[in-house]
């Protein structure tokens, strides 16, 4: 088998024609026509690297850990395929793979190509950036004059991105096509082509803008993670720039599909296309992800699978989740998941062997709510107090996004041996400090009300409600899934699920 695993970042379902999107996406639509389209596919652990750990390992990690590397005991589809004789190559401009919190992911592949320049990738070295020029060039909501955040390095990187061919997503597809040209005649390989786009900043060449919306001010294409307080014109500008970046992604996907057309690659290549999570573009009065309740704009994500043995154009309504990617890739290449994998292969849904693989999907961010869906209802369950009860990280790889745990964080660590999925290895049990340099926890700055939504009658999730009987049913499903993933004992107390 030959497999293309195409992973975009922050790709909203609502942006794609296959799910009724209003942005023209002819190439995403073209792939959907040849694929099975999944209508109830959900994220698991959020955000970026936790989502990738789910996809690599086939199990949730947000119950035990914030953003961090693959652990020594983790099952990895890339490592298992490589051991079994499948050549695995990664092409990516997702620079988080090369920070402390992601540094063990890319080395699971046989080879990799890292494309530089996205967001705050420490790529362009500039000792004295032209702050006055940047201040005039970028909107005050976007400009930063210090190196403590992401935005100054992002502005510096963009001084090197001038023509279409300079954009990292274009270079990713260049590299992927080069791999296909060199290796397309061989068998038994997996190519993961992964781009950071359309993650913010929404930087795309001018020709991908649909129309002039009247914005005359400085560059505004990088929203902050917060409640919406921008003007209608500013909101429209940010949304237009997201749409432009989606069009750029669509055009680059088209180049890959053209190559398959030219080489008859559709006949012997499986394709899985998905994302890690969505992104709020002012819906529910929020920007971005992480901080707010995980509405379906964030949690319900696109997935399409082309398989040479199955006709395209089908839609599957069964509940599926990011943890199902790993066992699906293994089955495509004749491998069997290990005993700690909790995802299920999606291939039985494609060939009719099964019509349902999950009763519930849990999703969330470490320290935030326990969110769950049974496909009909979404349930956001928060603790009575976000600061109550103990919260611990369990890890042998104590690194945050882009820094190691401090000695202050490590000092109170104890060893914990209570998990079967660590294969006999103890892990550090570390109190989760509120001031740690992890992805922001939900709570404090967000709505933290436990609520239900009925997706059949309220697909936009505008009418929250409570129902004791239904909540009891959802809590039973949550407890069973937490037990399956060996959730730490303190979480049952934290969420009143004892």
C-alpha positions in Angstrom: 0.0 0.0 0.0 1.0 3.6 -0.7 -0.5 6.2 1.7 -0.7 10.0 1.6 -1.6 11.4 5.0 -2.4 15.0 4.5 -2.7 17.1 7.7 -3.7 20.7 7.7 -3.8 22.8 10.9 -6.9 24.8 12.0 -8.8 23.7 8.9 -12.5 24.5 9.6 -15.2 22.2 8.3 -17.2 25.3 7.6 -14.5 26.4 5.1 -14.9 23.4 2.8 -17.5 22.7 0.2 -18.0 19.1 1.3 -19.6 20.4 4.5 -21.5 23.4 2.9 -18.7 25.9 3.2 -18.9 29.2 1.4 -15.2 29.5 0.5 -14.5 28.1 -3.0 -12.4 25.0 -2.4 -12.5 23.1 -5.7 -9.6 20.9 -4.9 -10.8 19.9 -1.4 -14.2 19.2 -3.2 -12.4 17.2 -5.9 -10.8 15.0 -3.2 -14.1 14.6 -1.4 -15.8 13.4 -4.6 -13.2 10.5 -4.7 -13.4 9.9 -1.0 -15.6 8.7 1.9 -16.5 11.8 3.9 -17.0 11.6 7.6 -19.7 13.8 9.1 -19.2 13.2 12.8 -15.5 13.3 13.2 -14.2 14.9 16.4 -10.9 16.1 17.8 -9.5 14.6 21.0 -6.7 16.3 22.9 -6.0 19.9 22.1 -4.3 21.9 20.8 -1.5 21.2 18.3 1.0 18.7 19.7 -1.5 17.0 22.0 -3.7 16.4 18.9 -0.7 14.9 17.1 0.1 12.7 20.0 -3.5 11.3 19.8 -3.0 10.7 16.1 0.4 9.1 16.6 -0.6 6.8 19.5 -4.3 6.1 19.1 -5.2 7.2 22.6 -6.2 10.4 24.4 -3.5 12.2 26.4 -5.2 15.4 27.7 -6.4 13.4 30.8 -2.8 12.9 31.9 -0.7 15.5 30.3 -0.5 19.0 28.7 1.5 19.7 25.5 4.5 17.5 25.5 6.7 15.1 23.5 6.0 11.5 22.6 6.8 9.4 25.7 9.2 6.4 25.7 6.2 4.1 26.3 4.0 5.6 23.5 2.9 3.5 20.6 3.6 5.5 17.4 2.2 4.6 14.0 5.3 5.9 12.3 7.6 3.9 14.5 5.5 0.7 14.1 5.2 1.0 10.4 8.9 1.7 10.0 9.7 -1.4 12.1 7.3 -3.4 10.0 9.0 -2.4 6.7 6.9 0.6 5.6 9.0 3.6 4.7 7.6 6.7 6.5 8.6 10.2 5.4 7.4 13.5 6.9 7.3 16.8 5.1 6.2 19.6 7.3 6.5 23.3 8.0 4.9 22.7 11.5 7.8 24.1 13.5 6.4 22.8 16.9 7.9 19.5 15.9 11.3 21.0 16.4 10.7 22.6 19.9 11.2 21.0 23.3 7.5 20.0 23.4 7.6 18.2 20.1 11.1 17.0 19.6 10.4 13.3 19.7 7.8 13.2 16.9 9.7 13.6 13.7 12.4 11.1 14.6 9.9 8.3 14.5 9.9 8.6 10.7 12.6 7.1 8.4 13.2 10.6 7.0 11.9 14.1 7.2 12.0 17.5 5.5 11.5 20.6 7.7 10.3 23.7 5.8 11.1 26.9 7.6 9.2 30.1 8.2 5.8 29.6 9.7 4.5 31.9 12.4 7.2 32.4 15.1 9.6 29.7 13.8 13.0 31.0 14.9 14.2 31.1 11.3 15.3 34.6 10.3 18.0 36.0 12.5 17.5 39.8 13.0 19.3 41.4 16.0 17.7 44.8 15.5 14.3 44.5 13.8 12.8 47.7 12.2 10.2 48.2 14.9 9.0 51.6 13.6 8.4 50.1 10.2 6.6 47.1 11.7 4.5 49.4 13.9 3.3 51.3 10.8 2.9 48.1 8.7 0.8 46.0 11.2 -2.4 46.7 13.0 -2.1 47.6 16.7 -3.9 44.4 17.6 -1.2 42.5 15.9 2.0 44.4 16.5 4.4 43.5 19.3 7.8 45.1 20.0 9.2 42.3 22.3 10.4 38.7 21.8 8.4 37.2 24.7 5.5 36.3 22.4 5.1 35.0 18.9 4.4 38.1 16.9 7.7 39.9 16.5 9.5 36.8 15.1 6.5 36.3 12.8 6.9 39.8 11.4 10.6 39.2 11.0 10.0 35.9 9.1 7.6 37.6 6.8 10.4 39.8 5.5 11.6 36.7 3.6 8.3 35.7 2.2 7.6 37.8 -0.8 6.5 35.7 -3.8 4.1 32.7 -3.9 7.0 30.3 -4.1 8.3 31.6 -0.8 5.3 30.5 1.2 6.0 27.5 3.4 2.9 25.6 2.3 4.0 25.9 -1.3 7.4 24.5 -0.4 5.8 21.7 1.5 3.9 20.6 -1.6 7.1 21.0 -3.7 8.8 18.6 -1.3 5.9 16.2 -1.3 5.8 16.1 -5.1 9.5 15.5 -5.3 9.1 12.5 -2.9 6.3 11.2 -5.2 8.4 11.7 -8.3 11.3 9.8 -6.8 9.4 7.1 -5.0 6.0 6.8 -6.6 7.1 3.7 -8.5 8.0 1.9 -5.2 5.5 0.2 -2.9 4.9 0.2 0.8 5.4 3.8 1.9 3.6 6.5 3.8 4.1 10.2 3.1 2.8 12.6 5.7 2.6 16.0 4.1 1.7 18.4 6.9 1.3 22.1 6.7 0.8 24.7 9.5 -1.7 26.5 7.3 -4.4 27.7 7.6 -3.3 28.3 11.2 -2.9 32.0 12.1 -1.4 34.3 11.0 -3.6 34.2 7.9 -0.8 35.3 5.6 -1.5 34.5 1.9 -0.6 36.1 -1.4 -2.8 38.9 -2.5 -4.2 37.0 -5.5 -6.0 34.6 -3.1 -8.1 37.4 -1.7 -11.7 37.1 -2.9 -12.5 40.7 -3.0 -11.7 44.1 -1.5 -13.8 44.4 1.7 -12.9 48.1 2.1 -10.2 47.6 4.8 -7.6 50.4 4.2 -5.6 50.1 7.4 -2.4 48.2 8.3 -2.1 44.4 8.1 -4.6 42.6 10.2 -4.4 38.8 9.8 -3.5 37.5 13.3 -6.4 37.4 15.8 -5.6 37.1 19.5 -7.1 34.4 21.6 -9.9 36.3 23.3 -13.5 37.6 23.2 -14.5 39.5 20.2 -14.3 43.3 20.6 -13.2 44.3 17.1 -15.2 46.4 14.8 -17.3 44.8 12.0 -14.7 45.9 9.5 -11.9 44.3 11.5 -13.9 41.1 11.9 -14.5 41.0 8.1 -10.8 41.6 7.4 -9.7 38.8 9.6 -12.2 36.4 8.1 -11.3 37.4 4.6 -7.6 36.7 5.3 -8.5 33.2 6.7 -10.5 32.6 3.5 -7.5 33.7 1.4 -5.2 31.2 3.2 -7.7 28.4 2.8 -7.7 29.2 -1.0 -3.9 29.0 -1.0 -4.1 25.6 0.7 -6.7 24.5 -1.8 -4.5 25.5 -4.7 -1.6 23.6 -3.2 -3.7 20.5 -2.6 -4.7 20.7 -6.3 -1.1 20.4 -7.3 -0.8 17.1 -5.4 -4.1 15.9 -7.0 -2.8 16.8 -10.4 0.2 14.7 -9.8 -2.0 11.7 -9.0 -4.0 12.4 -12.1 -0.9 12.4 -14.3 0.6 9.2 -12.7 -2.7 7.2 -12.2 -1.8 7.4 -8.5 -5.5 7.2 -7.5 -5.5 3.5 -8.3 -2.9 2.4 -5.8 -2.7 5.2 -3.2 -4.8 5.7 -0.1 -5.3 9.3 1.1 -6.4 10.5 4.5 -7.0 14.2 4.9 -7.9 15.8 8.2 -6.9 18.5 10.7 -6.0 18.8 14.4 -8.9 21.1 15.4 -10.9 24.0 14.1 -10.8 27.7 14.9 -13.4 30.3 16.0 -13.6 33.2 13.6 -15.9 35.4 15.8 -18.6 32.7 16.2 -19.9 32.6 19.8 -18.2 35.9 20.2 -14.7 34.3 20.4 -11.5 34.1 18.5 -9.4 31.0 18.1 -9.3 28.0 20.5 -8.1 26.8 23.9 -9.6 29.4 26.2 -13.3 29.1 25.5 -15.8 26.2 25.6 -15.0 23.8 22.8 -17.9 24.5 20.4 -18.2 22.4 17.3 -16.4 25.0 15.3 -13.3 23.8 17.2 -14.1 20.2 18.0 -16.0 18.8 15.0 -13.4 18.6 12.2 -13.1 17.5 8.6 -12.0 14.0 7.6 -12.0 12.3 4.2 -10.5 9.0 3.1 -9.8 7.9 -0.4 -9.2 4.1 -0.7 -8.5 2.6 -4.1 -10.8 -0.3 -3.4 -13.8 1.8 -2.5 -15.8 4.2 -4.6 -15.9 7.8 -3.6 -18.9 9.9 -2.9 -20.1 8.1 0.3 -20.8 9.8 3.6 -20.5 8.2 7.0 -22.4 9.6 10.0 -20.9 7.2 12.6 -19.0 9.0 15.4 -15.3 8.9 14.8 -12.3 10.7 16.5 -8.7 11.7 15.9 -7.5 8.6 17.9 -8.8 6.5 15.0 -6.2 7.7 12.6 -3.4 5.6 14.0 -5.1 2.2 13.8 -6.4 3.1 10.4 -2.9 3.8 9.0 -1.7 0.6 10.6 -4.4 -1.5 9.0 -3.8 0.0 5.6 -0.3 -1.4 5.8 -1.1 -4.7 7.4 -0.1 -3.9 11.0 -2.1 -4.6 14.2 -2.5 -2.0 17.0 -1.0 -2.8 20.4 -3.1 -3.4 23.5 -3.0 0.2 24.7 -4.5 1.7 21.5 -8.0 3.0 22.2 -8.8 4.2 18.7 -10.5 2.0 16.1 -9.6 1.5 12.5 -12.0 3.3 10.2 -11.6 0.8 7.4 -14.5 -1.4 8.6 -16.8 1.6 8.2 -15.6 2.0 4.6 -16.2 -1.7 3.6 -19.4 -2.2 5.6 -18.0 -4.6 8.2 -19.2 -2.2 10.9 -21.6 0.8 11.1 -20.6 2.1 14.6 -17.3 2.1 16.4 -17.8 4.6 19.3 -20.6 5.3 21.8 -18.9 8.5 22.9 -15.9 10.7 22.1 -14.1 12.7 24.8 -12.2 15.9 23.9 -10.6 18.7 25.7 -7.4 20.5 26.9 -5.4 19.6 30.0 -6.9 21.4 33.0 -10.1 22.3 31.2 -13.5 20.8 30.9 -14.3 17.2 30.1 -16.2 17.5 26.8 -18.2 14.6 25.3 -20.4 13.8 22.4 -22.5 10.8 21.5 -23.1 12.2 18.0 -26.4 13.7 18.9 -25.6 15.7 22.0 -22.5 17.6 23.2 -21.8 17.9 26.9 -19.4 20.4 28.4 -18.8 19.3 32.0 -16.7 21.7 34.2 -15.6 21.2 37.8 -17.4 23.3 40.4 -14.3 25.4 40.7 -11.6 25.4 38.0 -9.0 25.9 40.8 -10.4 23.2 43.1 -9.0 19.7 43.6 -5.5 18.5 42.8 -4.4 18.5 39.2 -1.2 16.6 38.2 0.8 16.0 35.0 2.1 12.4 34.4 5.2 12.3 32.2 8.7 11.0 31.7 9.4 13.9 29.2 9.0 17.1 31.3 8.8 19.7 28.6 6.2 22.4 27.8 5.6 23.9 24.3 9.0 25.5 23.9 10.7 25.1 27.2 11.7 22.4 29.7 9.9 22.1 33.1 11.7 24.3 35.6 13.4 22.8 38.7 10.7 24.5 40.7 8.1 22.4 38.9 10.2 19.3 39.2 11.1 19.6 42.9 7.8 18.1 44.3 7.7 15.2 41.8 6.9 11.7 42.9 7.0 8.5 41.0 3.7 6.9 39.9 3.4 3.3 38.9 -0.4 2.9 38.5 -0.9 3.0 34.7 -0.8 -0.1 32.5 -0.2 2.0 29.3 3.3 3.0 30.5 4.3 -0.7 30.1 5.9 -1.1 33.6 7.7 2.2 33.6 7.0 4.7 36.4 6.2 8.3 35.5 6.7 11.5 37.2 3.6 12.8 39.0 4.0 16.6 39.0 1.6 19.2 40.5 0.3 21.2 37.6 1.3 24.8 38.5 -1.0 27.5 37.3 2.0 29.6 36.2 3.5 26.8 34.1 4.5 27.7 30.5 1.9 25.3 29.0 -0.9 26.0 26.7 -3.5 28.2 28.5 -6.0 26.3 30.6 -9.7 26.9 30.2 -11.3 28.7 33.1 -10.9 32.1 34.8 -11.1 34.0 31.5 -13.9 31.9 29.9 -17.4 30.6 30.4 -17.2 27.5 32.7 -20.9 26.5 32.9 -21.7 22.8 32.6 -24.2 22.6 29.7 -25.7 20.3 27.1 -26.5 21.0 23.4 -28.8 19.0 21.1 -27.1 19.1 17.7 -30.3 17.8 16.0 -32.4 20.9 17.0 -29.5 23.3 17.7 -26.6 22.6 15.3 -25.1 26.0 16.0 -25.0 25.4 19.7 -26.8 28.6 20.7 -29.3 27.1 23.2 -27.6 25.4 26.1 -29.7 23.4 28.5 -29.5 21.1 31.5 -31.3 17.7 31.8 -30.5 15.5 34.8 -31.4 12.3 33.2 -29.5 12.9 30.0 -26.5 14.2 32.0 -26.5 11.0 34.0 -26.4 9.0 30.8 -23.5 11.1 29.5 -21.6 10.9 32.7 -21.9 7.1 32.6 -20.4 7.2 29.1 -17.7 9.6 30.2 -16.7 7.4 33.2 -16.4 4.3 31.0 -14.2 6.1 28.5 -12.1 7.7 31.2 -11.6 4.2 32.7 -10.6 2.8 29.3 -7.9 5.5 29.1 -6.8 5.0 32.7 -7.7 8.5 33.8 -6.0 9.6 37.0 -8.1 9.0 40.1 -8.2 12.7 41.0 -10.1 13.6 37.8 -13.2 11.6 39.0 -13.2 13.8 42.1 -12.5 17.0 40.1 -15.5 16.4 37.8 -17.8 14.9 40.4 -17.8 11.6 38.6 -17.0 9.3 41.5 
